[in-house]
Amino acid sequence: MASWAEVSGYKGSADFLFQHAEEERIHALKLFRYVNDRGGKAIAGTV
């Protein structure tokens, strides 16, 4: 969605969505570290 907003001229919306995506990526990495630290094996499937 961020990419579409950017190429469609919605810079403010694109900036917001890119930032939000980065925040979600950070959350996912925290979950990965949590699983790995407890002896599990965090795996990201194919997208």
N, C-alpha and C positions, 0 to 999 in steps of 0.2 A: 504494500500500500504506500509506503514511504517513497519507493521508487516511482510509482505512478504519479504521486502528488508532485514530486520534484520535476518530472518531465512535462507535467501538465501545467506548470507555472504556479503551483501552490507552495511557495517556498516556506512559509510559516508552518503550514501543516506538515510538510516534508521534514522540516527540522524537528518538530515535535515527535513525529513518528519514528525517525531515526534514533532520537535520544531514548524514546521509550523502548525500542528494540534493544538498545545497548543495556538498559537497566534489566530487561528480562534475561539477557545473556548472562549478566553478572549473577542473577538469581540462580540460573541453571548451573553455573559453575560452582556455586556454593553447595548445591545439592550433590553434584558430582564429588566434591571434596569430602562431604559428609559421608557418603557411601564408601568411598575409597579409604577414608581414615578409620572406618569401622570394619575393615577387612573384606568389604564387598568389591565388586568390579562394576563401576559405572560405565555404561556403553550408550553411545548415541547412535541410534539407528540411521539408516539411509533416509535422506529427505528427498 
